[in-house]
Amino acid sequence: MSTGLPVLPEQQLAQLMAHYARDVARRRRNMLIALAVLIVLTWLAGRFGEVELGKLVYHLSGLTSYFGRIMPRLRPDHLTGDIADWYWGFGGWLKLLFDTILIAYVATLAGTIGAGLLACFAAENLAPSKTLRWLVKRLFEFCRTVPDLVFALLFVSAFGLGPLAGILAIGIHTFGTLGKMFTEAVESIDMNPVEGVRSAGAGFAATMRYAVLPQILPNLTSYTLLRYEINVRASSIVGFVGAGGIGQELFVAIRKFYYTDVSAILLMIIVAVSITDVLTERVRHRLSPVEHVG
C-alpha cells in the first residue's frame, strides 16, 4: 500500500496561489511605502536639522589631524622614556580613575535600591492603587528623561565641585531607568505563587519577598550589572562639568591643549571600561546560563 501527500484540486490550488501572490504583493507594497516614508522623514530631519554632508566631508581632515596631534611620539630606541613622558601623571590619573569607578558604583547601588523598592508599586499586577502606580511611573519617567549631565550641572551649582554631584546625578538617572526595567520584569511574573502566598495570609512585603523576588532576581541582577557598565562611562562624562572623577582632568587637558595628556587619559578610560564590560558580562552569563541542546 503506497501513501503520499494529498493533492488539492487544480481550481482550489489556483485560488490558494492567487491569494498567496496577492498577500506577497501587498506586503511588498507596504514595505516600499514604509521605506519611502522613512527616506522622506530622514531628508526632512536633515533639512531642518541643518545637516550638511559637504561640510562634514570638508572638515573631516580637522578631526583626523587632531587625533594625529594627541598621539605621542614613541621611538623604538627610547620607548621606555617616551612612555614615561606620556604617562607623567599616571599616579594622579589612576586615583581619579578609581574615583570615577567608585562614583559609578555608589550611584548604581543607590539607584538600584530605590528602583527595587518602588518597582512593585508601579507594576500593574501588584500596585496597591492606580493613583500610587501613576505617581511612581511619572517619577521614574522624570528621573530617566532628564539627562544625567543636566542633573550634574544642577548639583554642582548646589553642592559645589566634587564626586557628590556626580553620584547624585548618575544615581537619579539610574533610579529612573532601572525603575522602568524592574517594573516590566515584575509585570511579567507568574501570579500563581503570588496568589498562593496571599492566600496564606502574607502581607504586601512578605508577598514581594517570597513570591515576587525569587522570580525576578536574575533579571534584576543582569539589569543592574548592565547599568553599571553604562554608569562607568557616564561618570567620566559628568566630570566635564566638575562632578568629580577623571573626566574633570580630561576636560582640563582638552581646554589647555595638552594633547598627549588627552590621549593618555582616554586610553586609561577605554581600558577601564573594557575591563568592566568583560567582568560584568561574565557575571551576567553565569547568572543566566544558556542551555545547549545536544
DRENMARVEX-149953 format. One record per residue: residue in three letters; x, y, z of N, C-alpha, C in turn. Coordinates in pm, whole numbers, padded with zeros to 5 digits, always signed. Example, Ala and Ser with C-alpha at 12.3 -4.5 7.8 and 13.67 -1.06 7.14 Angstrom:
! residues 2
ALA+01319-00569+00780+01230-00450+00780+01320-00330+00780SER+01285-00225+00708+01367-00106+00714+01290+00003+00787
***
This chain:
! residues 294
MET+00085-00119+00000+00000+00000+00000+00088+00124+00000SER+00070+00212-00093+00153+00331-00107+00079+00451-00048THR+00155+00533+00017+00099+00656+00076+00172+00776+00017GLY+00107+00889+00013+00169+01010-00039+00095+01133+00012LEU+00146+01247-00025+00082+01371+00016-00047+01391-00061PRO-00149+01444+00005-00275+01468-00067-00257+01579-00169VAL-00319+01566-00282-00310+01664-00390-00440+01741-00398LEU-00432+01873-00391-00551+01957-00400-00601+01963-00544PRO-00728+01985-00559-00781+02006-00696-00716+02131-00758GLU-00704+02130-00887-00636+02239-00957-00703+02375-00932GLN-00837+02376-00927-00907+02502-00906-00878+02558-00767GLN-00881+02470-00663-00853+02516-00528-00707+02557-00514LEU-00615+02484-00578-00474+02519-00574-00450+02654-00640ALA-00519+02679-00750-00504+02808-00819-00553+02923-00732GLN-00663+02899-00658-00713+03004-00569-00614+03033-00456LEU-00556+02927-00399-00458+02947-00293-00335+03022-00343MET-00289+02988-00464-00173+03056-00519-00204+03202-00549ALA-00327+03229-00592-00365+03368-00619-00369+03449-00490HIS-00425+03389-00383-00426+03457-00253-00284+03482-00204TYR-00198+03383-00222-00059+03398-00179+00011+03510-00256ALA-00011+03515-00386+00052+03619-00468+00003+03758-00427ARG-00129+03768-00398-00182+03898-00355-00123+03939-00219ASP-00108+03840-00129-00052+03871+00002+00094+03916-00009VAL+00172+03847-00094+00312+03886-00114+00320+04026-00175ALA+00234+04053-00273+00235+04185-00337+00195+04294-00238ARG+00097+04263-00149+00055+04362-00050+00169+04393+00048ARG+00236+04288+00096+00346+04310+00189+00461+04385+00122ARG+00490+04353-00002+00597+04423-00073+00561+04569-00092ARG+00433+04596-00124+00390+04734-00141+00399+04811-00011ASN+00358+04750+00099+00367+04817+00229+00511+04844+00268MET+00600+04750+00236+00741+04770+00268+00799+04885+00189LEU+00762+04895+00059+00813+05005-00022+00758+05140+00025ILE+00631+05140+00067+00573+05264+00118+00644+05307+00247ALA+00667+05210+00336+00737+05242+00461+00878+05292+00434LEU+00946+05231+00336+01081+05275+00301+01080+05417+00245ALA+00981+05446+00161+00971+05580+00104+00943+05684+00213VAL+00854+05650+00308+00825+05742+00418+00950+05765+00502LEU+01026+05658+00528+01149+05672+00607+01250+05762+00537ILE+01263+05748+00406+01357+05832+00331+01314+05978+00336VAL+01184+06002+00321+01134+06140+00324+01155+06202+00463LEU+01124+06125+00568+01143+06177+00704+01290+06203+00734THR+01376+06116+00685+01520+06137+00706+01567+06263+00635TRP+01518+06284+00515+01556+06404+00440+01504+06530+00510LEU+01380+06525+00560+01324+06640+00631+01402+06667+00761ALA+01437+06560+00832+01513+06579+00956+01649+06641+00927GLY+01715+06596+00821+01843+06655+00785+01830+06798+00739ARG+01721+06826+00669+01699+06963+00619+01677+07061+00734PHE+01585+07028+00824+01555+07119+00934+01662+07115+01042GLY+01736+07005+01051+01845+06997+01146+01975+07055+01094GLU+01973+07108+00973+02089+07172+00911+02209+07078+00903VAL+02181+06954+00865+02288+06857+00844+02344+06877+00704GLU+02471+06912+00696+02537+06938+00568+02649+06838+00549LEU+02626+06742+00460+02727+06640+00436+02853+06700+00374GLY+02836+06804+00295+02952+06868+00235+03045+06927+00340LYS+02986+06993+00440+03067+07049+00549+03136+06939+00628LEU+03065+06826+00648+03124+06714+00721+03247+06661+00648VAL+03233+06642+00517+03347+06590+00440+03460+06692+00435TYR+03425+06821+00424+03527+06925+00411+03611+06936+00537HIS+03546+06923+00654+03617+06940+00781+03663+06808+00842LEU+03646+06699+00771+03686+06570+00825+03837+06563+00850SER+03912+06635+00770+04056+06635+00788+04096+06696+00922GLY+04016+06792+00973+04046+06850+01103+04037+06748+01214LEU+03940+06656+01202+03927+06551+01303+04046+06456+01299THR+04084+06414+01181+04198+06323+01170+04328+06389+01215SER+04343+06517+01184+04466+06586+01227+04470+06603+01379TYR+04353+06618+01443+04351+06629+01589+04397+06499+01653PHE+04349+06387+01601+04395+06259+01653+04545+06242+01629GLY+04594+06296+01521+04737+06291+01498+04816+06372+01599ARG+04758+06486+01644+04828+06571+01740+04829+06511+01880ILE+04724+06437+01917+04719+06384+02054+04801+06257+02069MET+04841+06195+01960+04921+06074+01971+05065+06108+02010PRO+05122+06035+02105+05259+06066+02150+05362+06017+02048ARG+05480+06068+02062+05591+06024+01977+05663+05911+02049LEU+05648+05790+01998+05710+05672+02057+05819+05621+01964ARG+05943+05632+02012+06058+05588+01932+06108+05454+01984PRO+06137+05361+01896+06180+05227+01941+06304+05231+02029ASP+06397+05322+02001+06521+05325+02078+06505+05401+02210HIS+06394+05475+02228+06367+05546+02354+06225+05517+02401LEU+06180+05393+02382+06039+05361+02409+06004+05379+02555THR+06090+05333+02645+06060+05342+02788+06050+05487+02833GLY+06144+05568+02789+06141+05710+02827+06023+05783+02767ASP+05989+05749+02642+05875+05815+02578+05744+05780+02649ILE+05728+05653+02689+05608+05614+02762+05604+05681+02898ALA+05719+05692+02963+05724+05760+03093+05685+05907+03080ASP+05730+05973+02973+05691+06112+02949+05542+06123+02916TRP+05492+06024+02843+05350+06024+02805+05261+06012+02928TYR+05297+05921+03019+05219+05898+03141+05289+05958+03263TRP+05328+06083+03249+05396+06151+03359+05306+06165+03482GLY+05174+06173+03462+05081+06188+03574+05004+06063+03604PHE+05063+05946+03579+04990+05820+03591+04933+05799+03731GLY+05009+05830+03835+04961+05809+03971+04837+05890+04003GLY+04840+06017+03970+04723+06102+03995+04605+06064+03909TRP+04630+06033+03782+04521+05992+03693+04459+05861+03739LEU+04542+05769+03788+04489+05641+03835+04397+05661+03955LYS+04433+05752+04043+04346+05782+04157+04214+05842+04111LEU+04220+05933+04014+04097+05992+03961+04012+05888+03890LEU+04077+05794+03821+04003+05687+03755+03934+05597+03858PHE+04003+05571+03968+03943+05493+04075+03824+05568+04135ASP+03835+05700+04148+03722+05780+04195+03604+05769+04098THR+03634+05768+03969+03528+05754+03868+03454+05622+03883ILE+03530+05513+03903+03467+05382+03920+03384+05378+04048LEU+03433+05441+04154+03356+05445+04279+03229+05528+04264ILE+03237+05638+04188+03116+05718+04163+03010+05632+04093ALA+03053+05557+03992+02960+05470+03920+02903+05362+04012TYR+02987+05307+04099+02942+05200+04189+02839+05251+04289VAL+02870+05361+04356+02779+05413+04458+02648+05460+04394ALA+02659+05525+04278+02538+05571+04209+02452+05454+04164THR+02514+05350+04112+02439+05232+04069+02372+05165+04188LEU+02444+05153+04299+02387+05090+04418+02267+05168+04469ALA+02281+05300+04478+02171+05382+04529+02051+05377+04435GLY+02076+05389+04305+01966+05383+04209+01897+05249+04207THR+01974+05141+04222+01916+05006+04221+01827+04984+04342ILE+01873+05026+04459+01793+05008+04580+01662+05086+04570GLY+01671+05211+04525+01549+05291+04511+01452+05234+04410ALA+01504+05192+04293+01419+05135+04189+01358+05003+04234GLY+01436+04922+04305+01383+04794+04352+01272+04811+04454LEU+01283+04912+04539+01181+04933+04641+01050+04986+04582LEU+01058+05063+04476+00937+05126+04420+00881+05054+04299ALA+00955+04958+04242+00908+04893+04118+00776+04821+04140CYS+00759+04757+04255+00635+04684+04280+00514+04776+04289PHE+00536+04901+04331+00426+04996+04339+00389+05052+04201ALA+00477+05033+04102+00448+05081+03967+00399+04970+03875ALA+00409+04844+03919+00367+04732+03835+00215+04721+03835GLU+00159+04698+03718+00013+04693+03704-00048+04578+03781ASN+00025+04466+03790-00032+04347+03854-00016+04345+04005LEU+00060+04439+04063+00085+04436+04206+00059+04569+04277ALA+00043+04676+04203+00028+04808+04266-00095+04813+04357PRO-00080+04865+04479-00196+04871+04570-00308+04962+04520SER-00271+05069+04446-00373+05160+04395-00326+05218+04262LYS-00421+05257+04180-00390+05315+04050-00323+05452+04065THR-00365+05528+04164-00306+05661+04185-00159+05650+04222LEU-00128+05559+04314+00012+05540+04353+00094+05490+04236ARG+00038+05399+04158+00109+05348+04040+00138+05460+03942TRP+00041+05548+03919+00059+05658+03824+00168+05753+03874LEU+00170+05782+04002+00270+05875+04058+00411+05816+04049VAL+00425+05688+04081+00557+05626+04076+00609+05618+03933LYS+00521+05586+03839+00564+05578+03699+00606+05715+03648ARG+00535+05821+03687+00574+05956+03645+00709+05994+03708LEU+00733+05951+03830+00862+05978+03894+00974+05909+03818PHE+00954+05784+03780+01054+05713+03701+01080+05786+03568GLU+00973+05830+03505+00987+05898+03376+01066+06027+03390PHE+01038+06103+03493+01110+06230+03513+01260+06203+03534CYS+01291+06105+03618+01431+06080+03653+01512+06028+03535ARG+01450+05952+03446+01527+05900+03333+01519+05990+03210THR+01424+06084+03209+01412+06173+03093+01514+06286+03100VAL+01534+06343+03217+01633+06450+03233+01772+06389+03221PRO+01858+06436+03131+01993+06379+03117+02075+06392+03244ASP+02159+06293+03268+02241+06296+03389+02338+06414+03388LEU+02375+06463+03269+02462+06579+03262+02391+06704+03314VAL+02261+06714+03288+02184+06827+03340+02173+06818+03492PHE+02146+06698+03542+02144+06680+03687+02279+06718+03748ALA+02388+06680+03681+02521+06711+03732+02543+06861+03740LEU+02500+06934+03639+02513+07080+03642+02436+07141+03759LEU+02315+07089+03783+02234+07140+03894+02300+07112+04028PHE+02350+06990+04044+02408+06953+04173+02545+07017+04196VAL+02619+07042+04089+02745+07116+04104+02717+07258+04150SER+02611+07317+04098+02573+07452+04142+02528+07452+04287ALA+02464+07343+04329+02409+07337+04465+02513+07295+04568PHE+02593+07192+04535+02685+07134+04633+02831+07161+04604GLY+02860+07225+04492+02998+07254+04458+03063+07140+04380LEU+03189+07161+04340+03262+07062+04264+03291+06940+04351GLY+03294+06822+04285+03330+06702+04359+03244+06583+04323PRO+03279+06467+04378+03209+06343+04343+03063+06338+04386LEU+03025+06414+04491+02887+06408+04538+02788+06444+04429ALA+02820+06548+04352+02731+06588+04243+02719+06477+04139GLY+02830+06411+04108+02827+06302+04012+02747+06183+04060ILE+02762+06149+04188+02687+06037+04245+02538+06064+04241LEU+02498+06185+04280+02356+06219+04280+02298+06220+04139ALA+02373+06277+04044+02324+06287+03907+02307+06150+03844ILE+02409+06067+03853+02402+05934+03791+02306+05844+03868GLY+02302+05859+04001+02210+05778+04080+02065+05805+04048ILE+02028+05931+04030+01890+05964+03997+01853+05910+03859HIS+01943+05928+03763+01914+05877+03628+01906+05724+03629THR+01993+05659+03706+01988+05513+03719+01857+05469+03783PHE+01812+05542+03884+01685+05512+03950+01570+05512+03850GLY+01565+05613+03763+01457+05620+03666+01464+05511+03561THR+01585+05482+03513+01599+05380+03409+01572+05240+03462LEU+01635+05206+03574+01614+05073+03631+01472+05058+03684GLY+01410+05168+03726+01271+05160+03771+01179+05109+03662LYS+01199+05157+03541+01116+05108+03429+01145+04962+03399MET+01273+04925+03397+01311+04788+03365+01264+04691+03474PHE+01278+04730+03599+01232+04645+03709+01080+04630+03706THR+01010+04738+03675+00864+04733+03669+00818+04634+03562GLU+00880+04639+03446+00844+04546+03339+00874+04401+03378ALA+00983+04381+03453+01015+04246+03500+00909+04197+03598VAL+00863+04283+03686+00760+04245+03782+00628+04214+03712GLU+00596+04291+03610+00469+04270+03539+00466+04141+03459SER+00581+04080+03435+00586+03956+03356+00597+03830+03441ILE+00580+03840+03573+00596+03724+03660+00472+03635+03654ASP+00489+03513+03704+00377+03419+03720+00303+03456+03847MET+00173+03480+03837+00096+03526+03951+00050+03413+04043ASN+00066+03288+04003+00021+03177+04089+00093+03175+04224PRO+00229+03190+04227+00294+03197+04359+00246+03315+04443VAL+00218+03427+04378+00169+03544+04450+00035+03514+04515GLU-00056+03452+04441-00187+03419+04497-00174+03317+04609GLY-00078+03223+04593-00059+03124+04697-00010+03185+04827VAL+00085+03277+04818+00137+03342+04938+00031+03431+05002ARG-00047+03500+04918-00153+03585+04972-00260+03503+05042SER-00293+03387+04986-00395+03302+05047-00352+03251+05183ALA-00221+03247+05207-00170+03204+05338-00170+03316+05440GLY-00215+03436+05399-00226+03547+05491-00107+03641+05491ALA-00017+03630+05394+00101+03716+05390+00064+03858+05350GLY+00135+03953+05405+00114+04092+05368+00189+04129+05241PHE+00187+04261+05211+00248+04306+05086+00399+04280+05085ALA+00468+04313+05195+00613+04295+05199+00651+04148+05190ALA+00580+04062+05262+00610+03919+05256+00582+03861+05118THR+00478+03908+05053+00448+03862+04918+00560+03899+04822MET+00611+04021+04835+00722+04061+04749+00846+03978+04777ARG+00870+03949+04904+00992+03876+04942+00989+03731+04897TYR+00877+03662+04914+00875+03518+04892+00812+03475+04759ALA+00734+03561+04695+00667+03522+04572+00718+03598+04449VAL+00760+03723+04468+00800+03806+04353+00951+03806+04334LEU+01024+03835+04441+01169+03849+04430+01239+03726+04373PRO+01205+03603+04415+01274+03488+04355+01256+03476+04204GLN+01145+03526+04152+01120+03516+04008+01198+03620+03928ILE+01219+03736+03986+01280+03846+03909+01425+03871+03945LEU+01477+03802+04046+01613+03832+04093+01719+03818+03983PRO+01717+03712+03900+01819+03705+03793+01811+03823+03696ASN+01689+03863+03659+01675+03976+03568+01720+04106+03634LEU+01686+04124+03761+01727+04245+03831+01879+04256+03839THR+01945+04144+03866+02091+04145+03875+02153+04175+03739SER+02098+04115+03634+02151+04139+03500+02134+04284+03458TYR+02016+04341+03484+01991+04481+03451+02084+04573+03530THR+02107+04541+03656+02193+04625+03739+02337+04624+03689LEU+02388+04507+03652+02524+04498+03601+02537+04572+03468LEU+02435+04560+03383+02438+04633+03256+02439+04783+03281ARG+02361+04827+03378+02356+04970+03407+02487+05018+03467TYR+02554+04931+03543+02683+04970+03599+02785+04995+03488GLU+02784+04912+03383+02872+04937+03268+02846+05076+03211ILE+02720+05109+03194+02685+05240+03137+02729+05352+03231ASN+02714+05331+03361+02747+05436+03457+02897+05463+03466VAL+02980+05363+03440+03124+05386+03437+03158+05486+03327ARG+03093+05472+03213+03115+05569+03104+03056+05705+03142ALA+02934+05702+03200+02868+05828+03234+02945+05906+03339SER+03007+05836+03434+03082+05905+03539+03205+05976+03483SER+03255+05930+03368+03364+06002+03303+03315+06130+03236ILE+03190+06128+03191+03135+06244+03120+03094+06354+03217VAL+03030+06317+03329+02983+06421+03422+03099+06497+03483GLY+03219+06440+03478+03336+06513+03526+03365+06637+03445PHE+03314+06644+03322+03335+06762+03237+03272+06887+03298VAL+03169+06869+03381+03105+06985+03442+03145+06999+03588GLY+03251+06928+03629+03303+06942+03764+03247+06846+03865ALA+03186+06734+03818+03125+06639+03910+03221+06530+03953GLY+03350+06557+03954+03448+06464+04006+03493+06359+03906GLY+03597+06286+03945+03646+06178+03861+03745+06225+03757ILE+03786+06131+03673+03889+06159+03574+03837+06245+03459GLY+03707+06253+03443+03652+06336+03336+03686+06483+03354GLN+03695+06526+03479+03732+06665+03506+03874+06693+03460GLU+03965+06599+03484+04104+06615+03440+04114+06610+03287LEU+04032+06525+03225+04031+06518+03079+03982+06649+03018PHE+03882+06709+03078+03831+06836+03027+03936+06946+03037VAL+04011+06947+03148+04118+07046+03165+04225+07026+03058ALA+04261+06901+03030+04362+06873+02928+04316+06916+02790ILE+04187+06897+02761+04135+06939+02630+04135+07091+02619ARG+04093+07160+02723+04085+07306+02718+04223+07370+02708LYS+04323+07310+02773+04457+07369+02774+04546+07313+02663PHE+04488+07233+02575+04560+07178+02459+04682+07095+02501TYR+04665+07017+02610+04768+06921+02647+04741+06792+02569TYR+04786+06791+02445+04743+06688+02351+04778+06547+02397THR+04900+06523+02438+04938+06388+02478+04868+06345+02606ASP+04837+06440+02694+04762+06406+02814+04622+06357+02778VAL+04563+06417+02675+04429+06374+02631+04430+06228+02590SER+04525+06189+02508+04531+06051+02461+04563+05955+02575ALA+04648+05996+02669+04682+05909+02782+04561+05884+02870ILE+04486+05990+02900+04368+05975+02985+04260+05896+02912LEU+04240+05925+02784+04140+05849+02707+04173+05701+02705LEU+04298+05667+02688+04337+05526+02685+04308+05459+02819MET+04334+05528+02930+04305+05472+03061+04154+05449+03079ILE+04072+05544+03032+03927+05527+03042+03880+05409+02958ILE+03934+05397+02837+03895+05288+02748+03929+05153+02810VAL+04048+05143+02867+04090+05016+02930+04000+04984+03049ALA+03970+05084+03132+03884+05061+03249+03744+05017+03208VAL+03688+05082+03105+03554+05045+03059+03554+04905+02999SER+03659+04872+02923+03668+04739+02863+03676+04630+02969ILE+03758+04652+03071+03769+04554+03180+03634+04539+03251THR+03567+04650+03275+03435+04644+03340+03336+04567+03256ASP+03337+04591+03125+03245+04520+03035+03270+04370+03038VAL+03396+04330+03033+03429+04187+03032+03386+04120+03162LEU+03417+04183+03276+03384+04123+03405+03233+04113+03426THR+03161+04219+03398+03016+04216+03418+02948+04122+03320GLU+03001+04111+03199+02944+04018+03103+02957+03873+03150ARG+03072+03840+03208+03090+03706+03261+02996+03678+03377VAL+02977+03777+03463+02885+03758+03575+02743+03738+03524ARG+02702+03817+03424+02567+03802+03369+02548+03665+03307HIS+02648+03615+03237+02636+03483+03176+02627+03373+03281ARG+02695+03390+03392+02686+03291+03500+02548+03292+03565LEU+02489+03412+03575+02357+03422+03633+02248+03373+03539SER+02270+03385+03409+02172+03342+03310+02239+03247+03213PRO+02267+03121+03253+02335+03028+03167+02252+02990+03047VAL+02317+02974+02934+02248+02936+02811+02249+02785+02802GLU+02132+02727+02782+02121+02583+02772+02145+02541+02628HIS+02237+02449+02611+02267+02396+02479+02196+02263+02460VAL+02126+02252+02354+02053+02129+02323+02143+02039+02243GLY+02174+01921+02296+02264+01831+02226+02194+01736+02133
***
